[in-house]
């Protein structure tokens, strides 16, 4: 499932708050947070989209890749992931 995300005023502050919280988590905790979202899917709630944008930023900052994608204005998830040798991998 995907979500059409268009930046609105105030979004960056909310994303920054989520991001600050993610910075304190281990990679395992980030993967668990992501997999929880992947299991429920994108439900169309804007706050969830902002949460996923922040999660995307944290994954990219740590690993240079993310299971959350934002292409143009389309936000989506690649599916469940796991940690293998300190990196993430899509679960088949």
Buried (B, 14 or more C-beta within 10 A) or exposed (E): EEBEBEEEEEBEEBBEEBBEEBEEBEBEEBBEBBBEBBEEEBEEEEEBBBBBBBBBBBBEEBBEEBBBEBEEEEBBBBEBBEBEEEEBEEEE
